[in-house]
């Protein structure tokens, strides 16, 4: 079944780059492109895409801008995934976007491959936060993450932090196992232990927890 993606950005160069990337993926198609908030709402109603990749600020009425637009899309089409691509680096604004329950948040300095990752994760019901977006959310280290659950005083071990850091970059458990020369079973166990200590039960909660705790990833 084809994944139908609607692109919304008032910069044609950005739209063209994303379109080329999306259409290189098997089973994905760009079903429409818009350059304003008004057109975005109209085309979503008309085309009913599976995923919308949209800028945060676009031309249009103030009542359709920013978080108002995203909130309206999420409320009207809860089954539709929304991935936000923005130049904004203000952590308060980025957290507001996450609070609108988007499926992806990326800054416009991200690699095109990250957009594909965000769409793929959204297709599976997960949330993806881009590397530079994570860095912008707050200048703290992963070791400062405090668990929310009943094991409140537990801390992540060095190996759990290492696995979690790699997982937050979008790597799969299998890819992490190959990178660290450990078994898939070991990596899966370490990831699950880290999630238990953090009080999260699924990938979406994990990525949101990372963002809200201000986790950033070391620059490669």
N, C-alpha and C positions, 0 to 999 in steps of 0.2 A: 504494500500500500504506500502510495506516494505521500511524503511529508510536505505539506504546503506552507510556505513561509512568505510573510508579507514584510517588506522593508520600508522603514519610515525614517527619512533623514533629508534635511534641506540642502545637503552638500552632495552634488551629483558624483563627485569623485569617490566619496566614501561608499555611496550606494553601489556604484559600479564595481568597486573592489569586493564588497561583500557578496554581490550577486555572482561574480565570477567564482568566488570560493564556494558558495552554497551549491551552485550548479555543477561543481566538480564532484560533489558527493552523490553516490549512487542512491536513488530513491528520494532525492530531495528536489524540489522545484521552487522557484520564486514565482508566486502567483500574482504578485502586484507590487508596485512601488509608489510611495506617496511622499510629498514634501511639506505637508502641513498637518497640524493636529486635526483640523476639520476633515480633511480628506482621509486621514487615518481612520477616524470613527466611521465615516461613510463606507470606506472600503472593507473594514472589518465586518460591518453589517452585511455588505454585499457578497464578499468572498468567503467569509468565515474560515480564515486560515487556521492551521494547527499551531503556528508559532508566529509571533510578531517580534521583529528586531527593530527597536525604535530608539531614536535620540530622546533625551530628557526634555530639552527645550526646542521647540519648533515654532514657526510662524503660525499665528492663529489667535483666537480670543483668549484673554487671560484666564477665563474659567475652564479652558481646555488645556492649559499648559501644565507641564511638570507633573507633580504627584497627583493632581486632580485628574488628569487624563489617564494615568496609569491605574489609579484606584477605580475609575469608571470602567476601564477595560476589564480589570480583574473581577469587578462585581457583576458586570453584564455577561461576561464569557468566562466563567470560572474554570472551564476545561481547557481554555486556550492558554498557551505558555507565552509569557512576556519576558523578553530579554532586553535590558536597557544598556545602551552604549552612549557614554557621555564624556565630555571634557572636564566635568566638574570634579574637583579633588577635595572639596570641603567635606570632612568626615561626618558632620551633622546632616548635610544633605544626602550623602551616600547612605547613611543609616535610615533616613526618612524613606528613601527608595526601597531599601530592604524591608522596611516595615509595611510597605504596600504589597508584600508577598510576591515580588517578582521571582522569576525562575533563573534569571541570570543578570549579573551586574559587571560591566566591563568598562574600562577607560579607553579612550580612543587612541592611546599609545600602545594598545595590546597587539599581539600578533594575530593575523587572520586565523591561524589554527585555533586560537582560544575561542573565537566566535563559533567555530565548528564544534568545539568541545562543549560550549555552553548550550548550543542547540541540541546536541546529542543527549546531554544530561537532562535538559528540559523535556525532551521526548520521553524519557524514562521516569519523569516525575521528580527529578532532583533539582537542587539549586547549585549554580556554579558562580563563584565570585572570582574575577580575574586577579592575576598576580599583582598588578599595579593598583587595582582597587583595594586589595587587602592591605597593601603598603600604605595607601592613603587613609585608611580607616582610623589608624592610630599608631603612633611610634612606640610600640611595645614588642617584646619578644614572646615567642610561643611559651617559654618557661613561666610566664606570668599568668597563664590561663588558670583560673580557679574553678574547680569542679562545682556543679550546682546540686548534685544528688546527695544521697544519704552518706556517701563516703567523703564528706566535705573536706577533710584534711588530707586526703590522698593526693599525691602529686604524680604526674606522668613520669615514667622512667625515661632514661636517655634514649633507649631503643624505641619506646612508644612515641616519644616526641619526634624522633627521626622518621618513623613510619608515617605519623600524622602529617608532618611537614610535607613529605612527598605526596601523600594522598591529596592534600589541599591544593597542590599544583595541578591536579587533574589526572595524575597517573593512576593506573589500575593496580589492584593487589598483585597481579601477575607481573606487571612491569616493575613494581617496587621490589618484588622478590628477586627478579633478575638483576636489578641495580645493586642490591645489597648482598647478593649471593646467599640468600636464605630461602627456605622452602615457602611455597605459597601458604601452606598450613600455618607456619610460624608467623608470617606477616599478617595473615587474617586474624590470628589469635591476638597479636599485639595491637592491631587496629581495634578489635572488639573490646579489649581491656581498656584501651584509652577512651573509647566512647562510653564505656560503663562508668569510668571515673569522672567523665565530664557530664554525666547525667543525660546523654542524648541516646536516642534509640534508632535513628536512621540518618542517611546521608544529608538530607535537607536540614535537619536539626544541627548536624555537625558543622555544616558550612555557615549556618546562621550563628551558631555559638562562636565560631572562629571570628566572624565579622564583629559581633557585638562585644567580644572580649578584646578586640583590637589586635588580633594576631596579624603579623606580617611575615612574609617569607624572605629568607636571605637572598640577596641578589646573587645570581649565578655568574 
